[in-house]
Amino acid sequence: MNKEVKAGKTIEVIGIEKSFKSRDGILKVLDGITFKVDAASLVCILGPSGSGKSVTLHIISGLLQKDKGKIMIGNEEVRKVKPGLFSFVFQNPRLLPWLTVEGNIKYILRYTGKTNKEMNEIIDKVLDTMHLLPFKKYYPHQLSGGMQQRVALARAWAFNSDIILMDEPFSSLDEITAIALREELLRIWERKRKTIIFVTHNIAEACYLADKIVLLTPKPTKVFKEVLVPLERPRVFGEDRSYEVVKKVFKLFEECLSSYKVTREDLMQEEEIR
């Protein structure tokens, strides 16, 4: 496996708690979330709707403040997130519509202190890697949804942070496009070896991507189980050898819901409310 750059950093999430005010009082979302992400690994956070997957990711990134607990990056507790430590890929591409593909990536690179020449070289390289170089002068509205999300991925790689946080980045795409982007993600990750935390509600996606799956309970959310994915790389999405892993994780997911007395109908109602 070719490692182009230094590997990402270890992340430890220790006893994270988070509550929000609601119409009915205080709603506790996270109740002592604890798990570890090894350096250069890809970990998926999997859980039912409303279980605080995105909240967990936002707390790790520093976009949301925790009530209790701590986040360790390497051997250092993170009290204030340092600029450049994380790249974040959201559910939607969040591209600036008045800037081209090239301009959207350059917009975030301007905070790195690089010269214009250096930024242009980085942009061309990452766009070429993502097969987007012919579209560098295009505006977001001229691109399909899948291509816009590829630009968002290119922007994250270009920023060259040690840790990439991904919040269901393929959930709004059709399955054919999502499969292609999962393959693209793994192809680049296997070269760059960044630390990635990937939030998903898709069991098959988690089993395909992850070294480890962190399965969350319904709220107030704890870690129900951590599952190591025993599949060698490279992987092929939907291959026969992944079937047993998917069945195992699905069974654990059902056990998790059963232990919390949550039905699938409950999850559907909560999704409709959201």
VOGU-3710 file (C-alpha; in Angstrom, 3 decimals, decimal comma):
1> mnkevkagkt> 0,000/0,000/0,000  1,521/3,278/-1,119  1,625/5,940/1,609  2,109/9,295/-0,089  2,020/11,372/3,081  2,252/10,886/6,826  -0,546/8,871/8,384  -3,387/10,544/10,256  -3,648/10,868/14,011  -5,227/8,720/16,717
11> ievigieksf> -8,525/9,992/18,141  -10,003/9,028/21,509  -13,542/10,026/22,441  -13,894/9,623/26,208  -17,157/9,899/28,151  -18,774/12,525/25,938  -22,143/13,800/27,152  -24,409/16,291/25,410  -27,910/17,548/26,160  -30,183/20,054/24,434
21> ksrdgilkvl> -33,123/22,107/25,631  -36,443/21,041/24,113  -40,095/21,964/24,491  -40,432/19,125/26,998  -37,352/20,009/29,034  -33,790/18,751/28,771  -33,150/16,142/26,088  -30,043/14,046/26,720  -28,598/12,933/23,381  -25,143/11,562/24,239
31> dgitfkvdaa> -24,648/9,622/27,469  -20,972/8,823/27,913  -19,853/8,056/24,358  -16,422/6,397/24,389  -14,433/4,888/21,506  -11,001/5,016/19,892  -9,959/5,578/16,283  -6,485/4,328/15,383  -4,212/6,525/13,296  -4,713/6,123/9,540
41> slvcilgpsg> -7,798/3,942/10,038  -11,314/4,386/8,673  -14,020/4,058/11,326  -17,750/4,207/10,654  -20,243/5,438/13,236  -23,494/3,547/12,691  -26,744/4,001/14,532  -30,500/4,555/14,252  -32,050/7,890/13,328  -31,736/10,471/16,076
51> sgksvtlhii> -28,996/8,611/17,933  -26,542/11,503/17,877  -24,176/10,345/15,120  -23,849/13,815/13,634  -23,758/15,407/17,092  -20,789/13,182/17,961  -18,986/14,207/14,783  -19,656/17,907/15,372  -18,313/17,665/18,929  -15,128/15,971/17,705
61> sgllqkdkgk> -14,642/18,740/15,135  -15,257/21,518/17,635  -18,327/22,825/15,787  -20,392/21,880/18,850  -19,414/22,096/22,515  -19,702/19,019/24,740  -21,160/19,065/28,259  -18,740/16,500/29,707  -15,915/14,240/28,612  -12,832/14,837/26,534
71> imigneevrk> -11,388/14,406/23,057  -7,802/13,206/22,715  -5,847/13,709/19,488  -2,647/11,710/19,747  -1,540/12,151/23,361  -2,989/15,632/23,715  -6,414/16,609/25,012  -8,168/18,965/22,638  -9,524/21,931/24,549  -9,691/24,259/21,576
81> vkpglfsfvf> -9,663/22,928/18,038  -6,621/24,059/16,098  -7,194/25,386/12,553  -6,284/22,824/9,934  -6,617/19,808/12,236  -9,815/18,560/10,567  -11,420/18,504/7,145  -15,213/18,096/7,158  -17,378/16,625/4,387  -21,076/17,269/5,018
91> qnprllpwlt> -24,224/15,532/3,769  -24,548/18,240/1,139  -21,540/19,559/-0,837  -21,885/23,141/0,513  -20,111/24,641/-2,478  -20,165/28,398/-2,989  -22,359/28,885/-6,083  -20,554/32,025/-7,300  -17,169/30,248/-7,427  -15,920/27,659/-9,913
101> vegnikyilr> -14,713/24,204/-8,905  -11,196/25,625/-8,794  -12,371/28,666/-6,849  -14,187/26,599/-4,208  -11,024/24,678/-3,400  -8,820/27,768/-3,498  -11,217/29,487/-1,098  -10,263/27,110/1,731  -6,597/26,852/0,725  -6,118/30,580/1,263
111> ytgktnkemn> -6,026/29,862/5,007  -2,987/27,594/4,637  -0,483/30,370/3,920  0,517/28,875/0,569  1,432/30,970/-2,451  -0,928/31,252/-5,405  1,371/29,010/-7,441  1,422/26,364/-4,701  -2,376/26,487/-4,396  -2,811/26,068/-8,149
121> eiidkvldtm> -0,489/23,053/-8,143  -2,406/21,424/-5,267  -5,749/22,087/-6,952  -4,665/20,621/-10,271  -3,224/17,538/-8,565  -6,273/16,787/-6,440  -8,706/17,447/-9,293  -6,704/15,131/-11,509  -6,789/12,463/-8,786  -10,581/12,829/-8,540
131> hllpfkkyyp> -10,985/12,836/-12,362  -12,322/16,392/-12,184  -9,574/18,365/-13,890  -11,589/19,005/-17,099  -14,278/20,631/-14,939  -12,116/23,046/-12,934  -13,707/26,128/-14,557  -17,261/24,852/-14,128  -19,686/26,342/-11,587  -21,601/24,108/-9,148
141> hqlsggmqqr> -24,914/24,509/-10,990  -23,262/23,035/-14,094  -22,415/19,801/-12,257  -24,521/16,804/-11,231  -25,091/16,070/-7,547  -22,517/13,296/-7,634  -19,905/15,542/-9,230  -20,592/18,277/-6,688  -19,933/15,788/-3,889  -16,697/14,734/-5,629
151> valarawafn> -15,663/18,389/-5,530  -16,424/18,425/-1,791  -14,192/15,357/-1,374  -11,461/16,991/-3,465  -11,663/20,081/-1,258  -11,175/17,934/1,867  -8,134/16,135/0,400  -6,639/19,418/-0,839  -6,723/20,912/2,656  -4,418/18,060/3,710
161> sdiilmdepf> -5,465/17,809/7,349  -4,597/14,722/9,384  -8,232/13,888/10,121  -11,255/13,848/7,805  -14,765/13,807/9,269  -17,573/12,703/6,936  -21,259/13,098/7,815  -23,311/10,771/5,578  -21,760/12,312/2,440  -23,387/9,870/0,016
171> ssldeitaia> -26,833/9,526/1,587  -28,582/11,902/-0,831  -27,160/10,266/-3,961  -28,559/7,466/-6,067  -27,014/4,089/-5,263  -24,994/3,781/-8,491  -23,335/7,155/-7,880  -22,830/6,340/-4,189  -21,061/3,073/-5,049  -18,711/4,922/-7,398
181> lreellriwe> -17,894/7,541/-4,753  -17,276/4,905/-2,080  -14,760/3,305/-4,408  -13,216/6,724/-5,075  -12,960/7,413/-1,351  -11,176/4,129/-0,625  -8,856/4,499/-3,606  -7,570/7,836/-2,354  -7,620/6,882/1,351  -5,420/3,856/0,668
191> rkrktiifvt> -2,821/6,252/-0,781  -3,163/9,167/1,619  -3,795/7,178/4,828  -5,601/9,920/6,690  -7,666/9,129/9,766  -11,340/9,105/8,721  -14,501/9,017/10,834  -17,484/8,326/8,583  -21,076/8,642/9,836  -23,649/6,446/8,105
201> hniaeacyla> -26,985/4,722/8,646  -26,235/2,259/5,825  -25,026/-1,109/7,183  -23,667/-2,362/3,842  -21,795/0,912/3,333  -20,240/0,693/6,795  -19,107/-2,911/6,243  -17,584/-2,001/2,885  -15,682/1,069/4,072  -14,684/0,524/7,678
211> dkivlltpkp> -11,830/-1,048/9,563  -14,113/-0,783/12,598  -17,794/0,026/13,111  -18,956/1,875/16,235  -22,611/0,939/16,742  -24,618/3,457/18,753  -27,802/2,906/20,746  -30,949/5,048/20,529  -30,766/8,134/22,710  -29,701/8,757/25,395
221> tkvfkevlvp> -26,891/7,322/23,313  -24,111/5,004/24,372  -21,788/2,782/22,367  -23,595/-0,559/22,032  -20,771/-2,456/20,357  -17,550/-1,998/18,409  -17,200/-4,372/15,475  -13,909/-5,033/13,701  -14,497/-5,678/10,000  -12,457/-8,807/9,111
231> lerprvfged> -12,328/-8,161/5,357  -9,033/-7,779/3,537  -8,447/-4,850/1,231  -9,016/-4,013/-1,541  -12,737/-4,686/-1,282  -15,495/-4,911/-3,870  -18,858/-3,480/-2,852  -21,482/-6,226/-2,528  -19,032/-9,117/-2,836  -19,959/-12,506/-1,369
241> rsyevvkkvf> -17,378/-12,439/1,432  -18,980/-9,290/2,896  -22,383/-10,920/3,238  -21,640/-12,614/6,567  -20,265/-9,376/8,012  -23,376/-7,465/6,950  -25,584/-10,153/8,525  -23,606/-9,973/11,775  -23,864/-6,183/12,009  -27,555/-6,242/11,079
251> klfeeclssy> -28,203/-8,776/13,856  -26,357/-6,571/16,359  -28,396/-3,575/15,182  -31,620/-5,510/15,802  -30,357/-6,574/19,253  -29,545/-2,955/20,027  -33,055/-1,779/19,138  -34,625/-4,658/21,041  -32,642/-3,949/24,199  -33,885/-0,349/24,103
261> kvtredlmqe> -37,430/-1,455/23,208  -37,347/0,576/20,007  -39,237/-0,702/16,943  -38,625/0,016/13,284  -41,937/1,913/13,278  -40,553/4,175/16,035  -37,541/4,949/13,836  -39,745/5,723/10,840  -41,852/8,122/12,919  -38,755/9,864/14,269
271> eeir> -37,377/10,228/10,733  -40,655/11,820/9,615  -40,522/14,272/12,543  -36,963/15,262/11,656
//
